[in-house]
């Protein structure tokens, strides 16, 4: 592992342990960064372990995408049901 990857892995693993979230086995970190001089946006990705295949990285990102989509859908359904219940009470 590169030193940066190792440092990021240790930091994230420590934060997860501190919050009782379990052990960190693999991760893909995706950050949007801004160039301080030009203001240009860039995308920074780091995976741990550093030699994780690209298809595995893509799979983890897709899994996160599906999880977020599920949470958003559940939230919208709950909001819609709450709105329907409010209308029925009037």
GUDOTOR-661098 format. One record per residue: residue number from 1; residue in three letters; x, y, z of N, C-alpha, C, O in turn. Coordinates in nm, 3 decimals, padded with zeros to 5 digits. Each point is the difference from the previous one (the first is absolute). Last residue first. Example, Ala and Ser with C-alpha at 12.3 -4.5 7.8 and 13.67 -1.06 7.14 Angstrom:
# residues 2
[rec 2; SER; [01.285; -00.225; 00.708]; [00.082; 00.119; 00.006]; [-00.077; 00.109; 00.073]; [00.051; 00.111; 00.017]]
[rec 1; ALA; [-00.022; -00.683; -00.024]; [-00.089; 00.119; 00.000]; [00.090; 00.120; 00.000]; [00.104; -00.002; 00.066]]
END
This chain:
# residues 90
[rec 90; UNK; [-05.765; 01.591; 00.825]; [-00.069; 00.130; -00.011]; [-00.146; -00.013; -00.026]; [-00.070; 00.100; -00.012]]
[rec 89; UNK; [00.396; -00.466; 00.036]; [-00.040; 00.051; 00.132]; [-00.077; 00.130; -00.006]; [-00.065; 00.038; 00.097]]
[rec 88; UNK; [00.261; -00.249; -00.482]; [-00.113; -00.079; 00.046]; [-00.052; 00.052; 00.133]; [-00.119; -00.013; 00.029]]
[rec 87; UNK; [00.508; 00.204; -00.219]; [-00.118; 00.038; -00.078]; [-00.123; -00.075; 00.047]; [-00.110; 00.055; 00.000]]
[rec 86; UNK; [00.529; -00.165; 00.192]; [-00.040; 00.134; 00.041]; [-00.127; 00.044; -00.071]; [-00.087; 00.061; 00.061]]
[rec 85; UNK; [00.284; -00.470; -00.187]; [-00.062; -00.011; 00.132]; [-00.047; 00.136; 00.051]; [-00.105; 00.010; 00.063]]
[rec 84; UNK; [00.347; -00.028; -00.466]; [-00.133; -00.060; -00.018]; [-00.072; -00.010; 00.133]; [-00.120; 00.024; 00.008]]
[rec 83; UNK; [00.565; 00.121; -00.001]; [-00.086; 00.102; -00.061]; [-00.140; -00.051; -00.021]; [-00.097; 00.074; 00.020]]
[rec 82; UNK; [00.420; -00.375; 00.133]; [-00.030; 00.096; 00.106]; [-00.091; 00.110; -00.053]; [-00.090; 00.045; 00.070]]
[rec 81; UNK; [00.251; -00.356; -00.377]; [-00.099; -00.062; 00.089]; [-00.038; 00.093; 00.113]; [-00.116; 00.005; 00.041]]
[rec 80; UNK; [00.454; 00.136; -00.330]; [-00.127; -00.005; -00.072]; [-00.109; -00.061; 00.088]; [-00.113; 00.049; 00.002]]
[rec 79; UNK; [00.554; -00.046; 00.164]; [-00.054; 00.136; -00.006]; [-00.135; 00.003; -00.069]; [-00.091; 00.070; 00.045]]
[rec 78; UNK; [00.322; -00.478; -00.037]; [-00.044; 00.035; 00.136]; [-00.061; 00.140; 00.002]; [-00.102; 00.023; 00.064]]
[rec 77; UNK; [00.295; -00.166; -00.464]; [-00.122; -00.077; 00.026]; [-00.055; 00.036; 00.137]; [-00.120; 00.019; 00.017]]
[rec 76; UNK; [00.533; 00.164; -00.133]; [-00.108; 00.062; -00.077]; [-00.132; -00.072; 00.020]; [-00.105; 00.063; 00.007]]
[rec 75; UNK; [00.493; -00.243; 00.193]; [-00.032; 00.129; 00.061]; [-00.116; 00.067; -00.072]; [-00.089; 00.057; 00.065]]
[rec 74; UNK; [00.263; -00.455; -00.245]; [-00.070; -00.028; 00.126]; [-00.042; 00.130; 00.068]; [-00.110; 00.009; 00.056]]
[rec 73; UNK; [00.376; 00.028; -00.441]; [-00.133; -00.049; -00.034]; [-00.081; -00.026; 00.127]; [-00.117; 00.038; 00.007]]
[rec 72; UNK; [00.567; 00.080; 00.046]; [-00.076; 00.114; -00.050]; [-00.143; -00.042; -00.032]; [-00.095; 00.071; 00.034]]
[rec 71; UNK; [00.397; -00.407; 00.093]; [-00.030; 00.088; 00.114]; [-00.085; 00.119; -00.043]; [-00.094; 00.039; 00.070]]
[rec 70; UNK; [00.250; -00.332; -00.406]; [-00.099; -00.066; 00.086]; [-00.040; 00.086; 00.118]; [-00.117; 00.008; 00.035]]
[rec 69; UNK; [00.466; 00.139; -00.315]; [-00.128; 00.007; -00.071]; [-00.112; -00.064; 00.082]; [-00.112; 00.051; 00.003]]
[rec 68; UNK; [00.551; -00.087; 00.161]; [-00.050; 00.137; 00.011]; [-00.135; 00.015; -00.069]; [-00.090; 00.066; 00.053]]
[rec 67; UNK; [00.305; -00.479; -00.096]; [-00.038; 00.021; 00.139]; [-00.057; 00.140; 00.020]; [-00.102; 00.017; 00.067]]
[rec 66; UNK; [00.282; -00.128; -00.488]; [-00.127; -00.068; 00.023]; [-00.050; 00.019; 00.143]; [-00.120; 00.016; 00.022]]
[rec 65; UNK; [00.546; 00.155; -00.128]; [-00.102; 00.071; -00.076]; [-00.138; -00.062; 00.023]; [-00.097; 00.072; 00.024]]
[rec 64; UNK; [00.472; -00.290; 00.153]; [-00.030; 00.121; 00.076]; [-00.111; 00.080; -00.067]; [-00.088; 00.054; 00.067]]
[rec 63; UNK; [00.248; -00.427; -00.296]; [-00.070; -00.045; 00.121]; [-00.040; 00.121; 00.085]; [-00.112; 00.006; 00.052]]
[rec 62; UNK; [00.386; 00.072; -00.424]; [-00.138; -00.031; -00.042]; [-00.084; -00.045; 00.119]; [-00.117; 00.037; 00.010]]
[rec 61; UNK; [00.575; 00.034; 00.063]; [-00.065; 00.128; -00.028]; [-00.146; -00.022; -00.040]; [-00.088; 00.074; 00.043]]
[rec 60; UNK; [00.354; -00.453; 00.017]; [-00.024; 00.066; 00.129]; [-00.071; 00.134; -00.019]; [-00.090; 00.035; 00.076]]
[rec 59; UNK; [00.222; -00.270; -00.463]; [-00.106; -00.071; 00.070]; [-00.033; 00.064; 00.134]; [-00.117; 00.011; 00.036]]
[rec 58; UNK; [00.483; 00.151; -00.290]; [-00.127; 00.038; -00.062]; [-00.117; -00.068; 00.070]; [-00.106; 00.061; 00.017]]
[rec 57; UNK; [00.535; -00.185; 00.118]; [-00.026; 00.138; 00.039]; [-00.135; 00.046; -00.053]; [-00.080; 00.059; 00.072]]
[rec 56; UNK; [00.230; -00.472; -00.214]; [-00.041; -00.009; 00.140]; [-00.029; 00.140; 00.055]; [-00.096; 00.018; 00.075]]
[rec 55; UNK; [00.268; -00.060; -00.509]; [-00.138; -00.049; 00.001]; [-00.053; -00.010; 00.142]; [-00.119; 00.019; 00.024]]
[rec 54; UNK; [00.576; 00.105; -00.093]; [-00.093; 00.107; -00.039]; [-00.145; -00.047; 00.006]; [-00.087; 00.077; 00.040]]
[rec 53; UNK; [00.450; -00.313; 00.284]; [-00.029; 00.010; -00.143]; [-00.105; 00.108; -00.029]; [-00.086; 00.029; 00.084]]
[rec 52; UNK; [00.435; -00.013; 00.331]; [-00.136; -00.045; -00.028]; [-00.028; 00.016; -00.149]; [00.024; 00.107; -00.056]]
[rec 51; UNK; [00.384; 00.000; 00.334]; [00.000; -00.081; -00.122]; [-00.138; -00.057; -00.033]; [-00.011; -00.098; -00.075]]
[rec 50; UNK; [00.096; 00.368; 00.467]; [00.042; 00.079; -00.115]; [-00.004; -00.080; -00.130]; [-00.016; 00.058; -00.108]]
[rec 49; UNK; [-00.320; -00.178; 00.521]; [00.144; 00.001; -00.026]; [00.033; 00.069; -00.132]; [-00.084; 00.007; -00.091]]
[rec 48; UNK; [-00.187; 00.243; 00.186]; [00.078; -00.079; 00.094]; [-00.059; -00.140; 00.004]; [-00.117; -00.015; 00.036]]
[rec 47; UNK; [00.120; 00.507; -00.361]; [-00.058; -00.128; 00.041]; [00.093; -00.068; 00.098]; [00.122; 00.018; -00.004]]
[rec 46; UNK; [-00.253; 00.499; -00.226]; [00.101; -00.081; 00.067]; [-00.070; -00.128; 00.046]; [-00.110; 00.005; 00.054]]
[rec 45; UNK; [00.034; 00.479; -00.382]; [-00.046; -00.129; 00.050]; [00.117; -00.075; 00.060]; [00.113; 00.008; -00.050]]
[rec 44; UNK; [-00.290; 00.514; -00.133]; [00.109; -00.076; 00.060]; [-00.060; -00.130; 00.051]; [-00.098; 00.002; 00.075]]
[rec 43; UNK; [-00.023; 00.432; -00.435]; [-00.049; -00.117; 00.073]; [00.121; -00.079; 00.049]; [00.090; -00.031; -00.078]]
[rec 42; UNK; [-00.180; 00.587; -00.046]; [00.057; -00.128; -00.041]; [-00.057; -00.110; 00.086]; [-00.058; 00.026; 00.105]]
[rec 41; UNK; [00.004; 00.546; -00.258]; [-00.043; -00.118; 00.074]; [00.068; -00.124; -00.054]; [00.026; -00.012; -00.120]]
[rec 40; UNK; [00.137; 00.554; 00.128]; [-00.044; -00.113; -00.082]; [-00.034; -00.120; 00.089]; [00.071; -00.031; 00.095]]
[rec 39; UNK; [00.121; 00.472; 00.024]; [-00.139; -00.028; 00.034]; [-00.058; -00.115; -00.079]; [-00.119; -00.031; 00.011]]
[rec 38; UNK; [00.583; 00.235; 00.007]; [-00.088; 00.023; -00.114]; [-00.148; -00.016; 00.032]; [-00.085; 00.049; -00.075]]
[rec 37; UNK; [00.434; -00.098; 00.417]; [00.042; 00.111; -00.085]; [-00.103; 00.033; -00.107]; [-00.033; 00.117; -00.021]]
[rec 36; UNK; [-00.020; -00.485; 00.333]; [00.002; 00.126; 00.074]; [00.035; 00.120; -00.088]; [-00.044; 00.112; 00.027]]
[rec 35; UNK; [-00.217; -00.572; -00.162]; [00.135; 00.054; -00.011]; [00.000; 00.138; 00.065]; [-00.081; 00.086; -00.037]]
[rec 34; UNK; [-00.255; -00.486; 00.172]; [00.006; 00.128; -00.069]; [00.145; 00.047; 00.000]; [00.064; 00.007; 00.105]]
[rec 33; UNK; [-00.354; -00.513; -00.058]; [00.099; 00.095; 00.050]; [00.001; 00.125; -00.088]; [-00.035; -00.005; -00.118]]
[rec 32; UNK; [-00.272; -00.460; 00.265]; [00.010; 00.108; -00.097]; [00.094; 00.102; 00.061]; [-00.021; 00.046; 00.112]]
[rec 31; UNK; [00.000; -00.595; -00.016]; [-00.006; 00.137; 00.047]; [00.000; 00.096; -00.118]; [00.071; -00.022; -00.099]]
[rec 30; UNK; [-00.119; -00.530; 00.274]; [-00.013; 00.088; -00.116]; [-00.021; 00.141; 00.054]; [-00.093; 00.026; 00.076]]
[rec 29; UNK; [00.262; -00.555; 00.087]; [-00.025; 00.137; 00.042]; [-00.003; 00.087; -00.125]; [00.094; -00.002; -00.080]]
[rec 28; UNK; [-00.148; -00.541; 00.225]; [00.030; 00.090; -00.110]; [-00.042; 00.138; 00.048]; [-00.116; 00.022; 00.036]]
[rec 27; UNK; [00.243; -00.529; 00.218]; [-00.067; 00.129; -00.014]; [00.042; 00.067; -00.129]; [00.108; -00.024; -00.053]]
[rec 26; UNK; [-00.102; -00.463; 00.403]; [00.033; 00.064; -00.126]; [-00.070; 00.134; -00.004]; [-00.102; 00.019; 00.066]]
[rec 25; UNK; [00.110; -00.251; 00.345]; [00.072; -00.098; -00.080]; [00.045; 00.060; -00.133]; [00.115; -00.020; -00.041]]
[rec 24; UNK; [-00.259; 00.176; 00.572]; [00.009; 00.045; -00.138]; [00.080; -00.102; -00.079]; [00.117; -00.024; 00.030]]
[rec 23; UNK; [-00.434; -00.035; 00.436]; [00.133; 00.000; -00.061]; [-00.008; 00.046; -00.145]; [-00.097; -00.028; -00.070]]
[rec 22; UNK; [-00.275; 00.195; 00.442]; [00.062; -00.124; -00.044]; [00.136; 00.020; -00.065]; [00.056; 00.109; 00.002]]
[rec 21; UNK; [-00.365; 00.219; 00.218]; [-00.048; -00.040; -00.131]; [00.066; -00.128; -00.052]; [-00.036; -00.046; -00.108]]
[rec 20; UNK; [00.069; 00.358; 00.528]; [-00.060; -00.133; 00.007]; [-00.050; -00.053; -00.132]; [-00.093; -00.081; -00.002]]
[rec 19; UNK; [00.346; 00.495; 00.111]; [-00.146; 00.013; -00.006]; [-00.071; -00.134; -00.004]; [-00.120; -00.007; -00.026]]
[rec 18; UNK; [00.597; 00.043; 00.038]; [-00.043; 00.091; 00.106]; [-00.152; 00.014; 00.005]; [-00.056; 00.028; 00.105]]
[rec 17; UNK; [00.260; -00.278; -00.457]; [00.009; -00.070; 00.129]; [-00.053; 00.086; 00.113]; [-00.073; -00.048; 00.087]]
[rec 16; UNK; [00.106; 00.248; -00.511]; [-00.106; -00.101; 00.002]; [-00.001; -00.076; 00.132]; [-00.106; -00.023; 00.059]]
[rec 15; UNK; [00.454; 00.333; -00.133]; [-00.128; 00.069; 00.019]; [-00.115; -00.100; 00.007]; [-00.090; 00.016; 00.081]]
[rec 14; UNK; [00.518; -00.187; -00.177]; [-00.007; 00.050; 00.137]; [-00.131; 00.071; 00.028]; [-00.059; -00.018; 00.107]]
[rec 13; UNK; [00.147; -00.123; -00.548]; [-00.023; -00.116; 00.088]; [-00.011; 00.042; 00.145]; [-00.084; -00.051; 00.073]]
[rec 12; UNK; [00.200; 00.381; -00.387]; [-00.140; -00.040; -00.016]; [-00.032; -00.118; 00.092]; [-00.105; -00.003; 00.064]]
[rec 11; UNK; [00.553; 00.146; -00.072]; [-00.086; 00.106; 00.053]; [-00.147; -00.039; -00.006]; [-00.073; 00.017; 00.097]]
[rec 10; UNK; [00.397; -00.307; -00.291]; [00.009; 00.001; 00.146]; [-00.092; 00.105; 00.062]; [-00.063; -00.026; 00.103]]
[rec 9; UNK; [00.095; 00.009; -00.576]; [-00.063; -00.122; 00.052]; [00.000; 00.000; 00.153]; [-00.102; -00.029; 00.062]]
[rec 8; UNK; [00.336; 00.374; -00.279]; [-00.145; 00.018; -00.013]; [-00.073; -00.120; 00.058]; [-00.098; 00.016; 00.073]]
[rec 7; UNK; [00.567; -00.043; -00.091]; [-00.043; 00.102; 00.098]; [-00.151; 00.020; -00.003]; [-00.064; 00.009; 00.104]]
[rec 6; UNK; [00.256; -00.296; -00.428]; [00.009; -00.059; 00.134]; [-00.048; 00.098; 00.107]; [-00.073; -00.038; 00.091]]
[rec 5; UNK; [00.106; 00.191; -00.534]; [-00.109; -00.097; 00.013]; [-00.001; -00.061; 00.139]; [-00.107; -00.015; 00.060]]
[rec 4; UNK; [00.466; 00.300; -00.160]; [-00.126; 00.075; 00.008]; [-00.118; -00.095; 00.019]; [-00.086; 00.025; 00.085]]
[rec 3; UNK; [00.509; -00.218; -00.157]; [-00.008; 00.061; 00.132]; [-00.130; 00.078; 00.018]; [-00.063; -00.007; 00.105]]
[rec 2; UNK; [00.056; -00.405; -00.437]; [00.074; 00.126; 00.006]; [-00.017; 00.059; 00.140]; [-00.093; -00.036; 00.072]]
[rec 1; UNK; [00.079; -00.495; -00.150]; [-00.084; 00.119; 00.000]; [00.088; 00.124; 00.000]; [00.107; 00.002; 00.061]]
END
